[in-house]
Amino acid sequence: MQFSSTPGVAIVGAGAMGCLFAARLAEQGARVTLVDVDRERLSIIGRDGITLVDDKGARTLVVGASLAADVAGPVDLLLLFTKGMHSAAAIRSVAHLASSRPIALTLQNGIGNAELLVEGFGAERVLLGTAHVPADLTGPASVETHGFGSLDLGGFTAEAHAHAPAVAALLEQAGFNAHVADDVNAAVWEKVAFNAALNAVAMICEVPNAGMDNDPGRRLAAKVVDETADVAAAKGLGLDRERIVATIDAALREHAHHKASMLQDRELGRPTEIETINGAIAREGARLGVPTPVCDTLSDLVRIIELAQRNTAKG
């Protein structure tokens, strides 16, 4: 398949990644609609556009912004960028777009999002993958990214995989280093290992990447990578441990001031994605009989902090 020069793209989730992809795709001529539940932010984005700051400089792009119920098709590509705990509700909210048979792609952190997309859009239309792209919201309608950024994607099924090259080409045109992965499930698990190694520790210790660029931080990261690779191996997936560790090293070195998403969630009093990252690794390990003591402990520590925050908010 090939996209037209002005494909219709719906991006569900107006966080940092959603805004970044919306801006870059709009810059290449796509008809982009950013979908979210925050009416105030949608109003600002619809009025002012999205200001993007990257290694090319700063510019503002015009992007559509809408509540899910108000989005009309047809849509050629749907990108899901909500937090994992919101995926099911977000997919239900845009289920009416399935009538135009878009390709649906998740580049979210964590495990299980593609399966939810399959329920709404069909296995033959669903792609999944990973995004190693640092992005930070710097305002309600502004996003900043610098340094390396790469995407890996592939099909949920062999039939879906046939759509991956066209989507990768579209994302390449938008300035992303996009690759069609031979084994996308292994790529997803490698990204889960990366996120699990950094996010929970950053949230618990309340430190940016620089705060983990030390011997204890790297020891914890290495143990999480080992546990994740062991669970993946039990599923028949071979992960490249050295590549995961090298990606962690690059993140700590090149993005020292970046705050992991779970840390940002803690600072804003929001729930984290622990259940689709470290928690998901631990649950899958328990199901397969693979011990995951570090992921178990990190997950419980994050849960304790979240419970304390909720209790404080109630009191």
C-alpha positions as CSV (number, residue, x, y, z in Angstrom):
1,M,0.0,0.0,0.0
2,Q,1.0,3.7,-0.3
3,F,-0.3,6.8,1.4
4,S,-1.5,9.8,-0.6
5,S,0.5,13.1,-0.3
6,T,-2.0,14.3,2.3
7,P,-2.9,11.2,4.4
8,G,-5.5,11.5,7.1
9,V,-3.9,10.8,10.5
10,A,-5.6,10.6,13.9
11,I,-3.3,10.6,16.9
12,V,-5.0,9.5,20.1
13,G,-3.3,11.1,23.2
14,A,-1.9,14.6,23.4
15,G,1.1,13.9,25.6
16,A,4.7,14.7,24.5
17,M,4.9,11.9,22.0
18,G,1.4,12.5,20.5
19,C,2.2,16.2,20.1
20,L,5.7,15.5,18.6
21,F,4.3,13.1,16.0
22,A,1.4,15.4,15.2
23,A,3.7,18.3,14.6
24,R,6.1,16.4,12.4
25,L,3.5,14.7,10.3
26,A,1.6,18.0,9.8
27,E,4.9,19.5,8.7
28,Q,5.0,17.0,5.9
29,G,1.5,17.7,4.7
30,A,-0.6,15.1,6.5
31,R,-4.1,16.1,7.7
32,V,-3.5,15.5,11.4
33,T,-6.1,15.5,14.1
34,L,-4.9,15.2,17.7
35,V,-7.5,13.4,19.9
36,D,-7.6,13.8,23.7
37,V,-10.0,14.2,26.6
38,D,-8.5,17.5,27.9
39,R,-10.9,20.2,26.4
40,E,-8.8,23.1,27.5
41,R,-5.6,21.8,25.9
42,L,-7.4,20.8,22.7
43,S,-8.8,24.4,22.5
44,I,-5.3,25.8,22.9
45,I,-3.8,23.4,20.3
46,G,-6.6,24.1,17.9
47,R,-6.2,27.8,18.2
48,D,-2.4,28.1,18.4
49,G,-1.1,24.9,16.8
50,I,1.9,23.0,18.2
51,T,5.3,24.6,18.7
52,L,8.0,22.1,18.0
53,V,11.6,22.6,19.1
54,D,14.2,20.1,17.9
55,D,17.7,20.1,16.4
56,K,16.4,22.1,13.4
57,G,15.1,24.9,15.6
58,A,11.6,26.1,16.6
59,R,8.5,26.3,14.5
60,T,4.7,26.2,14.9
61,L,2.6,23.7,13.0
62,V,-1.2,23.9,12.4
63,V,-2.8,20.7,13.8
64,G,-6.5,19.7,14.2
65,A,-7.6,19.0,17.8
66,S,-10.8,17.2,18.8
67,L,-12.6,15.1,21.3
68,A,-12.9,11.5,20.1
69,A,-16.6,11.7,19.5
70,D,-16.2,14.7,17.2
71,V,-13.5,13.1,14.9
72,A,-14.9,12.2,11.5
73,G,-13.2,9.9,9.0
74,P,-11.9,8.8,6.7
75,V,-8.6,8.2,8.5
76,D,-5.7,6.4,6.8
77,L,-3.5,6.0,9.9
78,L,-4.4,5.9,13.6
79,L,-1.6,6.3,16.1
80,L,-2.3,5.4,19.8
81,F,-0.2,7.4,22.2
82,T,-2.1,7.3,25.5
83,K,-0.6,5.8,28.7
84,G,-1.2,2.1,28.8
85,M,-3.8,2.2,31.6
86,H,-6.0,4.4,29.3
87,S,-5.6,2.3,26.1
88,A,-8.8,0.3,26.3
89,A,-11.0,3.4,26.9
90,A,-9.2,5.4,24.3
91,I,-9.6,2.7,21.6
92,R,-13.3,2.4,22.5
93,S,-13.7,6.2,22.1
94,V,-12.5,6.1,18.4
95,A,-14.0,2.8,17.5
96,H,-16.2,4.6,14.9
97,L,-13.1,5.3,12.8
98,A,-12.7,1.6,12.1
99,S,-15.3,1.9,9.3
100,S,-12.7,3.6,7.1
101,R,-10.3,0.7,7.7
102,P,-7.2,2.7,8.8
103,I,-3.9,1.2,9.7
104,A,-3.7,1.3,13.5
105,L,-0.3,1.6,15.1
106,T,0.8,1.6,18.7
107,L,4.3,2.8,19.6
108,Q,3.4,3.0,23.3
109,N,5.5,1.8,26.2
110,G,4.6,-1.5,27.8
111,I,2.9,-4.7,26.8
112,G,-0.7,-5.5,25.7
113,N,-1.6,-2.4,23.7
114,A,-1.6,-4.1,20.3
115,E,-4.0,-6.8,21.5
116,L,-6.4,-4.1,22.5
117,L,-6.1,-2.4,19.1
118,V,-6.8,-5.7,17.4
119,E,-10.2,-5.9,19.2
120,G,-11.2,-2.6,17.7
121,F,-9.5,-2.5,14.3
122,G,-8.7,-6.1,13.3
123,A,-5.5,-8.1,13.4
124,E,-4.8,-7.6,9.7
125,R,-4.7,-3.8,10.2
126,V,-2.7,-3.5,13.4
127,L,1.0,-2.6,13.6
128,L,3.0,-2.4,16.8
129,G,6.5,-1.1,17.6
130,T,8.8,1.0,19.7
131,A,9.9,4.6,19.8
132,H,13.3,5.5,21.2
133,V,12.5,9.2,21.0
134,P,13.0,11.6,23.9
135,A,10.3,14.2,24.1
136,D,9.1,16.6,26.7
137,L,6.1,18.9,26.9
138,T,7.2,22.4,27.6
139,G,3.7,23.9,27.7
140,P,0.1,23.0,26.8
141,A,0.9,23.3,23.1
142,S,4.7,23.0,22.8
143,V,7.0,20.0,22.7
144,E,10.8,19.7,22.6
145,T,13.1,16.8,21.5
146,H,16.8,16.6,20.8
147,G,19.4,13.9,19.9
148,F,18.8,10.4,18.7
149,G,15.4,9.0,17.9
150,S,14.5,5.7,16.2
151,L,11.4,3.7,15.5
152,D,10.9,-0.1,14.9
153,L,7.6,-1.4,13.7
154,G,6.0,-4.5,12.3
155,G,2.7,-6.3,11.9
156,F,0.6,-8.0,14.5
157,T,0.1,-10.7,11.8
158,A,1.9,-11.5,8.5
159,E,-1.0,-9.8,6.7
160,A,-0.6,-6.6,8.8
161,H,3.1,-6.7,8.3
162,A,2.7,-5.9,4.6
163,H,1.5,-2.4,5.6
164,A,4.6,-1.7,7.7
165,P,6.9,-0.4,4.9
166,A,4.4,2.3,3.8
167,V,3.9,3.4,7.4
168,A,7.7,3.4,8.0
169,A,8.2,5.5,4.9
170,L,5.6,8.1,6.0
171,L,7.3,8.4,9.4
172,E,10.8,8.6,7.7
173,Q,9.4,11.6,5.7
174,A,8.4,13.2,9.0
175,G,11.9,13.1,10.3
176,F,12.0,9.8,12.3
177,N,14.5,7.1,11.8
178,A,12.0,4.3,11.1
179,H,12.8,0.6,10.5
180,V,10.6,-2.4,9.7
181,A,11.6,-5.0,12.3
182,D,12.0,-8.6,11.3
183,D,10.8,-9.6,14.8
184,V,8.8,-6.7,16.2
185,N,7.8,-8.6,19.3
186,A,11.4,-8.9,20.3
187,A,11.8,-5.2,19.6
188,V,8.8,-4.4,21.8
189,W,10.3,-6.5,24.6
190,E,13.7,-4.8,24.3
191,K,11.9,-1.4,24.7
192,V,10.1,-2.8,27.7
193,A,13.4,-3.8,29.2
194,F,14.8,-0.3,28.6
195,N,11.7,1.4,30.2
196,A,11.6,-1.0,33.1
197,A,15.3,-0.4,33.8
198,L,14.9,3.4,34.1
199,N,11.4,4.5,34.7
200,A,10.6,2.9,38.0
201,V,13.9,3.8,39.6
202,A,13.6,7.4,38.4
203,M,10.1,7.6,39.9
204,I,11.0,6.0,43.2
205,C,14.2,8.0,43.7
206,E,12.9,11.2,42.1
207,V,15.9,11.7,39.9
208,P,16.4,12.5,36.1
209,N,18.6,10.3,34.0
210,A,21.7,11.8,35.5
211,G,20.7,10.6,38.9
212,M,21.0,7.0,37.6
213,D,24.3,7.5,35.8
214,N,26.3,5.8,38.5
215,D,27.3,2.3,39.8
216,P,24.1,1.5,41.8
217,G,21.9,2.9,39.1
218,R,23.6,0.8,36.4
219,R,23.5,-2.3,38.6
220,L,19.8,-2.0,39.0
221,A,19.3,-1.4,35.3
222,A,21.4,-4.4,34.4
223,K,19.4,-6.7,36.7
224,V,16.1,-5.5,35.2
225,V,17.4,-6.1,31.7
226,D,18.5,-9.6,32.7
227,E,15.1,-10.4,34.2
228,T,13.3,-9.1,31.2
229,A,15.5,-11.1,28.8
230,D,14.9,-14.3,30.8
231,V,11.1,-13.8,30.7
232,A,11.3,-13.1,27.0
233,A,13.4,-16.2,26.4
234,A,10.8,-18.3,28.1
235,K,8.3,-16.8,25.5
236,G,10.7,-17.8,22.7
237,L,12.0,-14.3,22.0
238,G,15.7,-13.6,21.8
239,L,16.7,-10.2,23.2
240,D,20.0,-8.5,22.5
241,R,21.1,-7.6,26.1
242,E,24.1,-5.7,24.9
243,R,22.0,-3.5,22.6
244,I,19.6,-2.8,25.4
245,V,22.4,-1.8,27.8
246,A,24.0,0.3,25.1
247,T,20.7,2.2,24.6
248,I,20.4,2.7,28.3
249,D,24.0,4.1,28.3
250,A,23.1,6.5,25.5
251,A,20.0,7.7,27.3
252,L,22.0,8.4,30.5
253,R,24.8,10.1,28.7
254,E,23.0,12.1,26.1
255,H,19.8,12.9,27.9
256,A,21.1,13.6,31.5
257,H,18.3,16.1,32.3
258,H,15.4,14.1,30.9
259,K,12.8,13.0,33.4
260,A,11.3,9.6,32.8
261,S,7.6,9.5,32.2
262,M,6.9,7.8,35.5
263,L,8.8,10.5,37.4
264,Q,6.7,13.1,35.6
265,D,3.6,11.2,36.6
266,R,4.6,11.2,40.2
267,E,5.4,15.0,40.2
268,L,1.9,15.6,38.7
269,G,0.1,13.2,41.0
270,R,-0.9,10.9,38.1
271,P,-1.0,7.1,38.0
272,T,2.0,5.5,36.3
273,E,2.3,2.8,33.7
274,I,3.9,0.4,36.2
275,E,1.4,-2.3,35.4
276,T,2.2,-2.4,31.7
277,I,6.0,-2.2,32.3
278,N,7.7,-3.7,35.4
279,G,4.4,-5.1,36.6
280,A,3.7,-6.8,33.3
281,I,7.2,-8.4,33.2
282,A,6.7,-9.7,36.7
283,R,3.3,-11.1,35.9
284,E,4.5,-12.8,32.8
285,G,7.5,-14.2,34.7
286,A,5.2,-15.6,37.3
287,R,3.1,-17.2,34.6
288,L,6.1,-18.8,33.0
289,G,7.9,-19.7,36.2
290,V,10.7,-17.2,35.7
291,P,11.8,-15.3,38.9
292,T,11.8,-11.5,38.6
293,P,12.7,-10.3,42.1
294,V,13.9,-6.8,41.1
295,C,10.9,-6.1,38.9
296,D,8.6,-7.4,41.7
297,T,10.3,-5.1,44.2
298,L,10.3,-2.0,42.0
299,S,6.7,-2.6,41.1
300,D,5.6,-2.8,44.7
301,L,7.6,0.4,45.6
302,V,5.9,2.3,42.8
303,R,2.5,1.0,44.0
304,I,3.2,2.1,47.6
305,I,4.0,5.6,46.4
306,E,0.9,5.7,44.2
307,L,-1.3,4.5,47.1
308,A,0.1,7.2,49.4
309,Q,-0.5,9.9,46.8
310,R,-4.1,8.8,46.3
311,N,-4.7,8.6,50.1
312,T,-3.2,12.1,50.5
313,A,-5.5,13.4,47.7
314,K,-8.5,11.9,49.3
315,G,-7.6,13.3,52.8
